[in-house]
C-alpha cells in the first residue's frame, strides 16, 4: 500500500509531502496506481521549482519521496500542492485498497 501525507503548517498552509510504499495493484513496472502517484509527486516537486521558483528540500529513493518547502510557501506553491491533494484524494477514492492519503498538521 502507498502511504501519502500532505503536510500543513499551523496556519493550515501546505508545506510539503511524504509518499512511501508500493501499491501492489499489479507487478512492479505494470502498476498503474504506483505510476499515477509517481507522476503526480514528481510533477509537483518539479513545479515547485520551475513554476514557483522555490528550492524544496527533496529526498527521493525507490518507493519514497519526501518534499518540504523551507520558509514561506506562497500562493503558487499552495496551488501546486492543492493539485497534488486533489490527485491523491481522487486516487484514494478510486483505489482505496492501494493508497492511504492523509493531511498532517505539523507541530510548530
TIRO-338963 format. One record per atom (N, C-alpha, C, CB): atom name; residue in three letters; residue number from 1; x, y, z. Coordinates in pm, 1 decimal. Glycine has a CB too. Layout:
<nodes>
atom_res_n_east_north_up
CA_ala_NUM_X_Y_Z
...
</nodes>
This chain:
<nodes>
atom_res_n_east_north_up
N_unk_1_84.1_-118.4_0.0
CA_unk_1_0.0_0.0_0.0
C_unk_1_88.3_124.3_0.0
CB_unk_1_-95.5_0.0_121.8
N_unk_2_46.1_225.7_-73.9
CA_unk_2_114.0_354.8_-73.6
C_unk_2_55.6_437.3_40.0
CB_unk_2_98.8_428.6_-211.5
N_unk_3_143.2_498.9_116.6
CA_unk_3_101.5_590.6_222.6
C_unk_3_148.7_730.2_183.7
CB_unk_3_159.3_547.5_363.0
N_unk_4_52.7_820.5_167.3
CA_unk_4_82.9_957.0_125.6
C_unk_4_33.9_1054.6_231.5
CB_unk_4_18.4_988.6_-11.5
N_unk_5_118.0_1152.8_262.5
CA_unk_5_83.6_1257.0_358.5
C_unk_5_111.1_1393.1_295.8
CB_unk_5_163.5_1239.8_490.9
N_unk_6_13.7_1479.9_303.6
CA_unk_6_32.4_1619.0_264.6
C_unk_6_52.2_1696.5_394.2
CB_unk_6_-90.4_1674.7_180.0
N_unk_7_161.9_1769.8_404.5
CA_unk_7_199.3_1836.7_528.1
C_unk_7_148.0_1979.6_530.7
CB_unk_7_350.2_1834.9_545.8
N_unk_8_91.5_2019.2_648.1
CA_unk_8_37.3_2153.5_665.6
C_unk_8_103.6_2220.1_785.4
CB_unk_8_-116.2_2149.2_683.8
N_unk_9_120.0_2352.1_775.1
CA_unk_9_175.0_2426.4_888.4
C_unk_9_62.4_2461.7_985.4
CB_unk_9_248.4_2555.0_840.2
N_unk_10_94.9_2532.7_1092.0
CA_unk_10_-2.5_2567.9_1194.6
C_unk_10_-116.4_2655.5_1145.9
CB_unk_10_66.2_2636.3_1305.6
N_unk_11_-94.9_2728.0_1035.6
CA_unk_11_-199.2_2813.8_978.5
C_unk_11_-284.1_2740.0_875.7
CB_unk_11_-136.7_2936.6_914.5
N_unk_12_-249.4_2612.7_848.1
CA_unk_12_-325.3_2534.4_752.2
C_unk_12_-272.4_2538.4_610.3
CB_unk_12_-464.0_2579.9_752.0
N_unk_13_-158.2_2605.4_590.0
CA_unk_13_-98.9_2610.4_456.4
C_unk_13_-15.7_2486.1_429.7
CB_unk_13_-12.5_2736.0_440.4
N_unk_14_-12.8_2444.0_305.3
CA_unk_14_67.5_2327.2_266.2
C_unk_14_215.6_2362.6_265.6
CB_unk_14_24.5_2275.2_127.0
N_unk_15_298.0_2270.6_319.2
CA_unk_15_442.5_2294.0_324.4
C_unk_15_523.8_2177.1_268.7
CB_unk_15_484.6_2321.1_466.8
N_unk_16_458.5_2070.8_223.2
CA_unk_16_532.4_1958.8_165.6
C_unk_16_450.6_1831.2_167.3
CB_unk_16_662.5_1937.4_240.4
N_unk_17_519.5_1721.4_136.6
CA_unk_17_451.4_1592.3_134.2
C_unk_17_550.3_1478.9_153.0
CB_unk_17_375.0_1574.1_3.1
N_unk_18_497.0_1365.1_196.7
CA_unk_18_571.7_1239.6_209.3
C_unk_18_490.9_1130.9_139.3
CB_unk_18_598.6_1202.5_360.5
N_unk_19_558.3_1048.9_60.5
CA_unk_19_493.1_936.3_-5.4
C_unk_19_586.6_817.1_5.0
CB_unk_19_458.1_968.7_-155.2
N_unk_20_535.0_702.9_51.4
CA_unk_20_616.7_582.7_67.3
C_unk_20_536.4_459.1_30.3
CB_unk_20_669.1_571.2_211.5
N_unk_21_606.6_358.3_-17.0
CA_unk_21_547.2_228.0_-39.3
C_unk_21_515.6_198.7_-184.5
CB_unk_21_424.1_216.0_40.5
N_unk_22_461.6_81.4_-204.5
CA_unk_22_418.6_35.8_-336.6
C_unk_22_273.3_-6.7_-326.3
CB_unk_22_508.2_-81.5_-389.3
N_unk_23_196.6_23.9_-428.2
CA_unk_23_52.6_-0.9_-422.7
C_unk_23_18.6_-149.3_-416.8
CB_unk_23_-14.8_61.4_-542.4
N_unk_24_85.1_-230.1_-497.9
CA_unk_24_50.1_-371.8_-502.5
C_unk_24_-69.5_-400.9_-590.4
CB_unk_24_23.0_-421.9_-364.7
N_unk_25_-110.4_-306.2_-673.9
CA_unk_25_-222.1_-327.0_-765.3
C_unk_25_-184.4_-426.3_-875.1
CB_unk_25_-266.4_-193.6_-827.1
N_unk_26_-55.8_-422.0_-915.9
CA_unk_26_-3.3_-512.8_-1018.6
C_unk_26_146.3_-531.1_-992.1
CB_unk_26_-29.2_-456.8_-1164.8
N_unk_27_209.1_-615.9_-1071.7
CA_unk_27_352.7_-637.1_-1059.3
C_unk_27_428.0_-506.4_-1080.9
CB_unk_27_400.3_-743.4_-1159.1
N_unk_28_544.3_-495.1_-1015.2
CA_unk_28_628.2_-377.0_-1032.2
C_unk_28_657.1_-355.7_-1180.6
CB_unk_28_760.2_-391.0_-952.2
N_unk_29_642.9_-233.0_-1225.2
CA_unk_29_661.3_-199.6_-1365.7
C_unk_29_532.2_-198.8_-1444.6
CB_unk_29_756.2_-295.1_-1428.0
N_unk_30_425.9_-255.1_-1387.0
CA_unk_30_295.6_-259.4_-1453.5
C_unk_30_184.4_-200.8_-1366.8
CB_unk_30_261.2_-402.5_-1490.8
N_unk_31_221.0_-140.5_-1256.4
CA_unk_31_124.7_-94.4_-1156.8
C_unk_31_79.3_48.2_-1188.6
CB_unk_31_185.8_-101.1_-1015.3
N_unk_32_-46.1_63.7_-1233.3
CA_unk_32_-94.0_195.6_-1271.8
C_unk_32_-112.8_289.5_-1152.7
CB_unk_32_-223.7_182.4_-1346.3
N_unk_33_-138.4_235.0_-1034.2
CA_unk_33_-154.2_319.1_-915.9
C_unk_33_-19.0_378.4_-877.8
CB_unk_33_-214.1_238.0_-797.5
N_unk_34_85.1_296.2_-876.8
CA_unk_34_220.1_347.2_-849.5
C_unk_34_261.7_450.2_-953.7
CB_unk_34_321.7_231.8_-846.3
N_unk_35_231.2_421.6_-1080.0
CA_unk_35_267.5_514.4_-1186.7
C_unk_35_196.4_648.1_-1169.4
CB_unk_35_234.1_454.3_-1323.5
N_unk_36_69.4_644.6_-1135.5
CA_unk_36_-6.3_768.6_-1116.4
C_unk_36_50.4_851.3_-1001.5
CB_unk_36_-153.9_737.4_-1090.3
N_unk_37_80.9_786.2_-889.5
CA_unk_37_136.7_857.5_-774.4
C_unk_37_274.9_912.7_-808.8
CB_unk_37_145.0_764.1_-650.9
N_unk_38_354.7_836.9_-880.2
CA_unk_38_488.1_883.4_-919.7
C_unk_38_480.1_1007.8_-1007.7
CB_unk_38_563.4_772.2_-993.5
N_unk_39_391.6_1005.4_-1105.3
CA_unk_39_376.5_1121.2_-1194.0
C_unk_39_329.3_1243.4_-1116.3
CB_unk_39_277.8_1089.7_-1307.5
N_unk_40_229.2_1225.5_-1029.9
CA_unk_40_178.7_1338.1_-950.5
C_unk_40_287.3_1398.3_-862.9
CB_unk_40_61.6_1293.5_-863.7
N_unk_41_360.4_1314.7_-790.1
CA_unk_41_458.9_1367.3_-696.2
C_unk_41_579.3_1428.0_-767.5
CB_unk_41_504.8_1257.6_-602.3
N_unk_42_626.5_1365.7_-873.2
CA_unk_42_740.1_1422.3_-947.6
C_unk_42_702.1_1553.9_-1013.6
CB_unk_42_789.8_1323.1_-1053.9
N_unk_43_584.1_1559.1_-1074.4
CA_unk_43_539.0_1683.2_-1137.5
C_unk_43_524.3_1794.2_-1033.7
CB_unk_43_405.4_1661.0_-1210.9
N_unk_44_472.1_1760.5_-917.7
CA_unk_44_455.5_1858.9_-811.3
C_unk_44_591.8_1911.5_-764.4
CB_unk_44_378.1_1797.2_-692.9
N_unk_45_685.0_1821.8_-735.5
CA_unk_45_818.0_1863.0_-690.2
C_unk_45_885.5_1950.2_-795.7
CB_unk_45_905.4_1739.8_-658.8
N_unk_46_875.1_1911.5_-921.9
CA_unk_46_936.1_1989.4_-1029.6
C_unk_46_868.6_2125.3_-1045.2
CB_unk_46_929.1_1912.2_-1161.2
N_unk_47_735.2_2130.9_-1033.6
CA_unk_47_662.5_2257.2_-1047.2
C_unk_47_693.8_2352.8_-932.4
CB_unk_47_512.2_2231.0_-1053.5
N_unk_48_719.1_2300.4_-813.3
CA_unk_48_757.7_2388.4_-702.9
C_unk_48_885.0_2464.6_-738.7
CB_unk_48_778.2_2307.3_-572.6
N_unk_49_974.3_2401.0_-812.4
CA_unk_49_1096.4_2468.4_-858.2
C_unk_49_1071.0_2554.4_-980.9
CB_unk_49_1204.7_2366.0_-889.1
N_unk_50_1019.9_2492.1_-1089.2
CA_unk_50_1013.5_2561.4_-1218.0
C_unk_50_900.9_2665.0_-1226.1
CB_unk_50_996.2_2460.6_-1328.3
N_unk_51_788.9_2641.3_-1161.1
CA_unk_51_676.4_2734.2_-1167.1
C_unk_51_680.7_2833.7_-1051.6
CB_unk_51_544.0_2657.6_-1165.5
N_unk_52_709.4_2783.2_-931.5
CA_unk_52_703.9_2866.6_-811.5
C_unk_52_836.7_2932.4_-777.3
CB_unk_52_658.3_2784.4_-695.2
N_unk_53_945.3_2886.0_-837.3
CA_unk_53_1076.6_2943.8_-810.0
C_unk_53_1131.6_2908.5_-672.7
CB_unk_53_1069.6_3092.1_-823.1
N_unk_54_1083.8_2798.6_-614.6
CA_unk_54_1130.3_2756.1_-482.0
C_unk_54_1239.1_2650.2_-495.1
CB_unk_54_1012.8_2701.4_-397.9
N_unk_55_1308.7_2627.4_-387.3
CA_unk_55_1406.0_2519.3_-379.7
C_unk_55_1365.6_2427.2_-264.2
CB_unk_55_1551.7_2575.0_-360.1
N_unk_56_1269.6_2336.4_-290.5
CA_unk_56_1225.7_2248.4_-182.2
C_unk_56_1334.6_2148.3_-144.4
CB_unk_56_1098.3_2174.2_-222.6
N_unk_57_1334.2_2111.3_-17.3
CA_unk_57_1422.1_2003.1_28.2
C_unk_57_1357.5_1873.9_-19.4
CB_unk_57_1442.7_2004.2_186.7
N_unk_58_1430.4_1797.2_-99.1
CA_unk_58_1373.3_1677.9_-161.3
C_unk_58_1462.7_1557.7_-136.9
CB_unk_58_1353.2_1699.5_-311.9
N_unk_59_1400.3_1447.1_-94.9
CA_unk_59_1468.0_1317.2_-85.7
C_unk_59_1383.7_1217.5_-161.6
CB_unk_59_1489.3_1271.8_63.7
N_unk_60_1444.8_1153.9_-258.2
CA_unk_60_1372.0_1054.1_-336.5
C_unk_60_1455.5_927.4_-345.9
CB_unk_60_1337.8_1108.0_-478.2
N_unk_61_1391.2_816.6_-316.4
CA_unk_61_1450.3_683.5_-329.7
C_unk_61_1346.7_595.7_-394.6
CB_unk_61_1496.2_625.0_-191.6
N_unk_62_1386.5_478.1_-433.6
CA_unk_62_1289.4_385.5_-490.8
C_unk_62_1180.2_359.5_-387.7
CB_unk_62_1357.5_252.2_-534.9
N_unk_63_1058.3_393.0_-422.5
CA_unk_63_945.4_369.1_-333.7
C_unk_63_916.5_478.9_-234.3
CB_unk_63_967.7_245.7_-260.8
N_unk_64_988.1_593.1_-241.8
CA_unk_64_956.5_701.9_-148.9
C_unk_64_1001.2_837.5_-204.6
CB_unk_64_1023.2_676.4_-12.7
N_unk_65_928.4_940.3_-163.3
CA_unk_65_965.4_1078.0_-193.9
C_unk_65_920.0_1165.0_-78.7
CB_unk_65_902.9_1126.0_-328.8
N_unk_66_1009.9_1251.3_-34.1
CA_unk_66_981.6_1344.6_74.5
C_unk_66_1018.9_1484.0_25.3
CB_unk_66_1060.4_1306.6_206.2
N_unk_67_924.4_1577.1_30.5
CA_unk_67_946.1_1713.1_-17.1
C_unk_67_898.3_1809.3_90.4
CB_unk_67_872.5_1738.7_-152.3
N_unk_68_981.8_1906.4_121.4
CA_unk_68_947.9_2006.5_223.3
C_unk_68_992.0_2142.7_173.8
CB_unk_68_1014.5_1973.3_360.6
N_unk_69_905.6_2240.5_184.8
CA_unk_69_936.3_2376.8_143.5
C_unk_69_992.1_2451.5_264.3
CB_unk_69_809.7_2449.0_85.6
N_unk_70_1117.5_2493.2_256.5
CA_unk_70_1171.4_2573.4_366.5
C_unk_70_1121.3_2717.9_352.7
CB_unk_70_1328.1_2568.5_367.7
N_unk_71_1088.8_2778.9_462.2
CA_unk_71_1042.5_2917.2_457.2
C_unk_71_898.8_2928.9_413.1
CB_unk_71_1129.0_2997.2_365.5
N_unk_72_866.7_3040.9_352.2
CA_unk_72_729.4_3073.3_313.3
C_unk_72_688.9_3002.8_184.4
CB_unk_72_713.7_3223.8_296.9
N_unk_73_576.6_2932.9_189.6
CA_unk_73_519.5_2869.3_70.9
C_unk_73_406.2_2959.6_22.3
CB_unk_73_467.9_2722.1_101.7
N_unk_74_432.6_3037.9_-81.2
CA_unk_74_337.2_3136.7_-129.9
C_unk_74_218.0_3077.9_-202.8
CB_unk_74_406.0_3231.4_-219.3
N_unk_75_141.6_3166.4_-262.9
CA_unk_75_17.3_3129.8_-330.8
C_unk_75_38.6_3023.1_-436.8
CB_unk_75_-45.2_3251.9_-393.8
N_unk_76_139.6_3041.5_-523.1
CA_unk_76_161.7_2945.0_-631.2
C_unk_76_193.3_2806.1_-575.9
CB_unk_76_275.8_2992.3_-722.4
N_unk_77_271.4_2799.9_-469.1
CA_unk_77_303.2_2670.3_-407.2
C_unk_77_177.9_2607.0_-347.9
CB_unk_77_410.9_2687.1_-298.0
N_unk_78_88.8_2688.0_-293.2
CA_unk_78_-36.2_2635.2_-238.5
C_unk_78_-121.6_2575.0_-350.3
CB_unk_78_-114.7_2746.4_-164.7
N_unk_79_-121.4_2638.8_-466.1
CA_unk_79_-197.8_2586.8_-579.5
C_unk_79_-138.0_2454.7_-627.0
CB_unk_79_-200.7_2689.4_-695.1
N_unk_80_-5.3_2450.5_-642.3
CA_unk_80_61.2_2327.9_-687.3
C_unk_80_33.8_2213.6_-590.0
CB_unk_80_213.2_2350.5_-701.6
N_unk_81_50.0_2238.7_-461.5
CA_unk_81_25.7_2133.9_-361.9
C_unk_81_-123.3_2100.3_-351.6
CB_unk_81_79.1_2177.6_-224.7
N_unk_82_-209.4_2196.0_-380.9
CA_unk_82_-352.6_2168.4_-385.6
C_unk_82_-388.8_2072.9_-499.2
CB_unk_82_-430.0_2298.0_-400.7
N_unk_83_-318.3_2086.2_-611.5
CA_unk_83_-339.3_1992.7_-722.5
C_unk_83_-295.6_1852.4_-680.8
CB_unk_83_-261.4_2038.6_-849.0
N_unk_84_-183.6_1843.1_-609.7
CA_unk_84_-139.2_1713.0_-558.2
C_unk_84_-244.6_1655.8_-463.9
CB_unk_84_-2.7_1726.1_-485.1
N_unk_85_-298.8_1739.6_-377.7
CA_unk_85_-402.4_1693.6_-284.1
C_unk_85_-523.2_1637.9_-359.8
CB_unk_85_-446.5_1809.2_-191.2
N_unk_86_-565.5_1708.9_-461.7
CA_unk_86_-680.4_1663.6_-541.2
C_unk_86_-649.7_1529.7_-608.1
CB_unk_86_-717.8_1769.4_-647.9
N_unk_87_-532.7_1518.9_-669.1
CA_unk_87_-496.0_1396.1_-739.1
C_unk_87_-484.4_1277.0_-646.6
CB_unk_87_-366.8_1415.3_-811.7
N_unk_88_-417.9_1295.2_-532.1
CA_unk_88_-404.0_1185.1_-436.7
C_unk_88_-539.5_1145.4_-378.6
CB_unk_88_-307.6_1224.2_-323.7
N_unk_89_-623.0_1244.8_-350.1
CA_unk_89_-756.8_1216.0_-299.2
C_unk_89_-840.7_1138.6_-400.3
CB_unk_89_-827.3_1345.2_-262.0
N_unk_90_-831.1_1177.9_-527.7
CA_unk_90_-903.8_1106.3_-632.6
C_unk_90_-855.7_962.4_-644.0
CB_unk_90_-888.0_1177.7_-767.1
N_unk_91_-724.0_941.8_-637.0
CA_unk_91_-670.1_806.1_-644.6
C_unk_91_-714.4_721.9_-525.3
CB_unk_91_-517.4_810.1_-651.9
N_unk_92_-714.1_781.3_-406.5
CA_unk_92_-757.8_707.6_-288.5
C_unk_92_-904.0_667.4_-300.6
CB_unk_92_-736.4_791.2_-162.2
N_unk_93_-984.0_756.0_-355.9
CA_unk_93_-1125.8_725.5_-373.8
C_unk_93_-1145.5_610.5_-473.1
CB_unk_93_-1201.3_850.4_-421.9
N_unk_94_-1065.9_609.4_-579.5
CA_unk_94_-1080.6_506.6_-682.1
C_unk_94_-1012.6_375.2_-644.9
CB_unk_94_-1024.8_556.7_-812.6
N_unk_95_-903.7_382.4_-569.1
CA_unk_95_-825.3_262.9_-532.9
C_unk_95_-801.0_258.9_-381.7
CB_unk_95_-689.5_261.0_-609.2
N_unk_96_-906.5_251.0_-300.5
CA_unk_96_-890.4_261.5_-155.1
C_unk_96_-807.9_149.8_-91.3
CB_unk_96_-1024.6_263.9_-91.4
N_unk_97_-795.5_36.0_-156.5
CA_unk_97_-716.3_-73.3_-100.3
C_unk_97_-567.0_-60.5_-131.7
CB_unk_97_-767.9_-205.7_-152.3
N_unk_98_-530.1_41.1_-209.8
CA_unk_98_-392.8_50.1_-257.0
C_unk_98_-322.8_181.0_-221.8
CB_unk_98_-390.5_31.9_-403.9
N_unk_99_-399.0_280.2_-173.8
CA_unk_99_-338.8_407.2_-133.2
C_unk_99_-411.9_462.1_-11.6
CB_unk_99_-342.1_509.5_-249.2
N_unk_100_-335.3_505.1_86.7
CA_unk_100_-387.7_572.9_204.9
C_unk_100_-334.1_715.5_201.8
CB_unk_100_-347.1_498.3_338.5
N_unk_101_-423.3_813.1_210.8
CA_unk_101_-385.9_953.5_199.6
C_unk_101_-439.8_1032.3_316.9
CB_unk_101_-436.6_1012.7_68.5
N_unk_102_-352.7_1111.3_379.7
CA_unk_102_-391.7_1195.9_492.9
C_unk_102_-327.5_1332.5_481.0
CB_unk_102_-352.6_1130.4_626.5
N_unk_103_-389.9_1429.5_543.5
CA_unk_103_-330.1_1562.0_560.9
C_unk_103_-283.6_1568.5_705.2
CB_unk_103_-432.1_1679.3_526.4
N_unk_104_-158.4_1606.9_725.1
CA_unk_104_-96.9_1608.1_857.0
C_unk_104_-59.8_1750.9_896.3
CB_unk_104_27.6_1517.1_859.7
N_unk_105_-110.0_1795.2_1010.9
CA_unk_105_-73.1_1927.6_1062.1
C_unk_105_54.4_1910.9_1145.8
CB_unk_105_-190.7_1991.7_1147.9
N_unk_106_158.1_1984.1_1107.4
CA_unk_106_286.2_1975.6_1176.7
C_unk_106_285.9_2060.1_1302.7
CB_unk_106_399.4_2019.3_1084.8
N_unk_107_356.1_2012.6_1402.1
CA_unk_107_376.4_2088.5_1525.0
C_unk_107_475.4_2200.3_1497.1
CB_unk_107_426.8_1997.0_1640.5
N_unk_108_450.5_2316.2_1554.8
CA_unk_108_543.7_2428.6_1534.0
C_unk_108_613.9_2464.5_1660.6
CB_unk_108_471.4_2550.3_1480.3
</nodes>
